[in-house]
Amino acid sequence: MLANASQSAKLVDLFHVSGLKQTFKKRDYIIRPGETPSGVYYIDEGLVKAYDITKYNEENLLIIRKEHEIFPLIWAITGQERHVIYQSLANTTTWRISRDQLLMAVSKDPSSMTPLLDMTIEMYRLHSERILNLEYRTVRERIISFLLTMSQRFSVKQTGAGVMINVPLRHQDIASSINASRETTSRELAHLERKGLITSKQSFIVLKDIEALRHYLH
């Protein structure tokens, strides 16, 4: 990471001092379909799903934002809109400032750009991993790669039966991320569950044998 603790703290203070605190319940829209962002958001706690709608009228998961991250990041920096939808995946608290406020803060103190650069690099890394994931030939391999990546990104909860990915994942979300149909994705997830490699309850997936899952990719 390029930013030090002081630079990161300054950026957070900008939101806490100048921003508007907002709370969202699970499944609340934060930025609605076709809506121009009303500002830049910092997530104090919670989860936010970013997605768009394909020409087939299906949700296409782009990224899941977690606490201490900012969105919409590309719009905040460039002003370019992509009509991405942002929706809370859990009870979420954010602080919102205007894009002008963010850009003014950066112009006055260019070092405050460093944490934003870290977030941009991380987003680029995640999207690169998604592209690399598509190189796997089978849907099963792509699912496993996706699950392992998600387990690394999010705080995972150790359970008696394995490692839980601490974010709800619908089959459609997984399918759109790995370029597969929902039906095929559901079938392959069921296969992994029958093999005892994963379990799923209320959209939370537990990886029961990470080494065995990794073995599929080699």
C-alpha positions as CSV (number, residue, x, y, z in Angstrom):
1,M,0.0,0.0,0.0
2,L,1.2,3.5,-0.9
3,A,-0.7,5.5,1.7
4,N,0.5,5.8,5.3
5,A,-1.8,5.9,8.3
6,S,-1.8,9.7,8.5
7,Q,-2.9,10.1,4.9
8,S,-5.7,7.5,5.2
9,A,-6.9,9.2,8.4
10,K,-7.0,12.6,6.7
11,L,-9.2,11.2,4.0
12,V,-11.6,9.6,6.5
13,D,-11.7,12.8,8.5
14,L,-12.8,14.6,5.3
15,F,-15.9,12.5,5.1
16,H,-16.6,12.5,8.9
17,V,-16.2,16.3,9.3
18,S,-17.7,17.5,6.0
19,G,-20.0,14.7,5.0
20,L,-23.6,13.6,5.5
21,K,-24.1,10.5,7.5
22,Q,-26.6,8.1,6.1
23,T,-27.9,4.6,7.0
24,F,-29.3,2.0,4.7
25,K,-31.1,-1.2,5.4
26,K,-30.3,-4.4,3.6
27,R,-31.3,-4.2,-0.1
28,D,-31.8,-0.4,0.0
29,Y,-30.7,1.4,-3.1
30,I,-27.9,3.9,-2.6
31,I,-27.5,4.9,-6.2
32,R,-30.6,3.8,-8.2
33,P,-30.7,2.6,-11.8
34,G,-30.0,5.4,-14.2
35,E,-29.4,7.9,-11.4
36,T,-26.5,10.3,-11.4
37,P,-24.5,9.9,-8.2
38,S,-25.4,12.6,-5.6
39,G,-21.9,12.4,-4.1
40,V,-19.0,10.2,-3.1
41,Y,-19.6,7.7,-0.3
42,Y,-17.3,6.3,2.4
43,I,-18.5,3.1,4.0
44,D,-18.2,3.2,7.8
45,E,-19.7,-0.3,8.1
46,G,-21.7,-2.7,5.9
47,L,-21.5,-4.0,2.4
48,V,-22.5,-2.4,-0.9
49,K,-23.0,-4.3,-4.2
50,A,-22.2,-2.6,-7.4
51,Y,-23.8,-4.0,-10.5
52,D,-25.4,-3.2,-13.8
53,I,-28.2,-4.7,-15.9
54,T,-27.3,-6.6,-19.1
55,K,-29.3,-6.4,-22.3
56,Y,-30.8,-9.7,-21.3
57,N,-32.3,-7.9,-18.2
58,E,-30.0,-9.8,-15.8
59,E,-27.9,-8.4,-13.0
60,N,-24.2,-8.4,-13.6
61,L,-22.2,-8.2,-10.4
62,L,-19.2,-5.9,-10.8
63,I,-17.8,-5.6,-7.3
64,I,-18.8,-5.7,-3.6
65,R,-17.6,-2.8,-1.6
66,K,-16.8,-3.2,2.1
67,E,-16.2,-1.0,5.1
68,H,-13.5,1.7,4.8
69,E,-13.9,1.8,1.0
70,I,-15.2,4.6,-1.2
71,F,-17.6,4.5,-4.1
72,P,-18.3,5.3,-6.9
73,L,-14.5,5.5,-7.2
74,I,-14.1,6.0,-11.0
75,W,-16.8,8.7,-11.1
76,A,-15.2,10.4,-8.1
77,I,-11.9,10.7,-9.8
78,T,-12.8,11.2,-13.5
79,G,-16.5,12.3,-13.5
80,Q,-17.3,9.6,-16.0
81,E,-20.6,7.9,-15.4
82,R,-21.3,4.2,-16.1
83,H,-24.8,4.0,-14.7
84,V,-23.7,1.5,-12.1
85,I,-26.3,0.6,-9.5
86,Y,-25.3,0.5,-5.8
87,Q,-27.3,-1.5,-3.3
88,S,-26.7,-2.4,0.3
89,L,-26.1,-6.1,1.0
90,A,-26.4,-5.6,4.8
91,N,-27.3,-2.8,7.1
92,T,-24.9,-0.1,6.1
93,T,-23.7,3.3,7.3
94,T,-22.0,5.7,4.9
95,W,-20.8,9.3,4.9
96,R,-21.4,11.3,1.7
97,I,-19.5,14.4,0.4
98,S,-19.8,16.1,-3.0
99,R,-17.4,15.3,-5.8
100,D,-16.3,18.9,-5.7
101,Q,-15.5,18.7,-2.0
102,L,-13.3,15.6,-2.7
103,L,-11.5,17.2,-5.6
104,M,-10.9,20.5,-3.7
105,A,-9.4,18.5,-0.8
106,V,-7.1,16.7,-3.2
107,S,-6.0,19.9,-4.9
108,K,-5.2,21.5,-1.5
109,D,-3.4,18.5,-0.2
110,P,-2.2,16.2,-3.1
111,S,-1.0,13.6,-0.6
112,S,-4.7,12.8,0.1
113,M,-4.8,11.3,-3.3
114,T,-2.6,8.4,-2.2
115,P,-5.3,6.4,-0.4
116,L,-7.5,6.9,-3.4
117,L,-4.7,5.5,-5.6
118,D,-4.5,2.5,-3.3
119,M,-8.2,1.9,-3.7
120,T,-8.0,2.3,-7.5
121,I,-5.1,-0.2,-7.7
122,E,-7.0,-2.7,-5.5
123,M,-10.0,-2.4,-7.8
124,Y,-7.8,-2.9,-10.9
125,R,-6.4,-6.0,-9.2
126,L,-9.8,-7.4,-8.5
127,H,-11.0,-6.8,-12.0
128,S,-7.8,-8.4,-13.4
129,E,-8.4,-11.5,-11.3
130,R,-11.9,-11.7,-12.6
131,I,-10.5,-11.6,-16.2
132,L,-7.9,-14.3,-15.3
133,N,-10.6,-16.4,-13.8
134,L,-12.4,-16.6,-17.1
135,E,-9.3,-18.4,-18.5
136,Y,-10.4,-21.6,-16.7
137,R,-12.2,-23.8,-19.1
138,T,-14.9,-25.3,-16.9
139,V,-17.6,-23.6,-14.9
140,R,-16.6,-25.6,-11.9
141,E,-13.0,-24.3,-12.0
142,R,-14.3,-20.7,-12.4
143,I,-16.6,-21.1,-9.4
144,I,-13.8,-22.4,-7.2
145,S,-11.5,-19.7,-8.3
146,F,-14.2,-17.1,-7.6
147,L,-14.9,-18.5,-4.1
148,L,-11.2,-18.6,-3.2
149,T,-10.8,-15.0,-4.3
150,M,-13.8,-13.9,-2.3
151,S,-12.5,-15.7,0.8
152,Q,-9.3,-13.8,0.6
153,R,-10.9,-10.4,0.1
154,F,-13.5,-10.4,2.8
155,S,-13.0,-11.0,6.5
156,V,-13.7,-14.7,6.9
157,K,-15.2,-16.2,10.0
158,Q,-13.7,-19.4,11.3
159,T,-16.4,-21.9,12.0
160,G,-16.2,-25.4,13.3
161,A,-16.8,-26.8,9.8
162,G,-14.5,-24.5,7.7
163,V,-14.2,-20.9,6.6
164,M,-17.2,-18.8,5.9
165,I,-17.2,-16.1,3.3
166,N,-18.7,-13.2,5.2
167,V,-20.8,-11.8,2.5
168,P,-24.1,-13.1,1.0
169,L,-23.7,-14.4,-2.5
170,R,-26.7,-15.3,-4.7
171,H,-26.2,-17.9,-7.4
172,Q,-27.0,-15.2,-10.0
173,D,-24.2,-13.0,-8.5
174,I,-21.7,-15.8,-8.8
175,A,-22.9,-16.8,-12.3
176,S,-22.6,-13.2,-13.7
177,S,-19.1,-13.0,-12.2
178,I,-17.8,-16.1,-14.0
179,N,-19.7,-15.8,-17.3
180,A,-22.0,-18.7,-16.7
181,S,-25.7,-19.4,-16.6
182,R,-27.5,-19.4,-13.3
183,E,-28.7,-22.9,-13.9
184,T,-25.2,-24.3,-14.5
185,T,-23.8,-22.4,-11.6
186,S,-26.4,-23.8,-9.3
187,R,-25.8,-27.3,-10.5
188,E,-22.0,-27.0,-10.0
189,L,-22.4,-25.5,-6.5
190,A,-24.7,-28.4,-5.6
191,H,-21.9,-30.8,-6.9
192,L,-19.3,-29.2,-4.7
193,E,-21.7,-29.4,-1.8
194,R,-22.4,-33.1,-2.4
195,K,-18.6,-33.7,-2.4
196,G,-18.4,-32.1,1.0
197,L,-16.2,-29.2,-0.2
198,I,-18.6,-26.4,0.6
199,T,-21.9,-25.8,2.4
200,S,-24.3,-23.0,1.9
201,K,-27.0,-21.4,4.1
202,Q,-29.0,-18.3,3.5
203,S,-26.5,-17.2,0.7
204,F,-23.5,-17.6,3.0
205,I,-21.0,-20.1,1.7
206,V,-18.6,-22.1,3.9
207,L,-15.4,-23.5,2.3
208,K,-15.0,-26.8,4.2
209,D,-11.7,-27.9,2.5
210,I,-9.7,-25.1,0.9
211,E,-6.8,-27.4,0.0
212,A,-9.1,-29.8,-1.9
213,L,-10.7,-26.8,-3.7
214,R,-7.3,-25.5,-4.7
215,H,-6.4,-28.9,-6.0
216,Y,-9.1,-28.6,-8.7
217,L,-7.2,-25.6,-10.1
218,H,-3.9,-27.4,-10.7
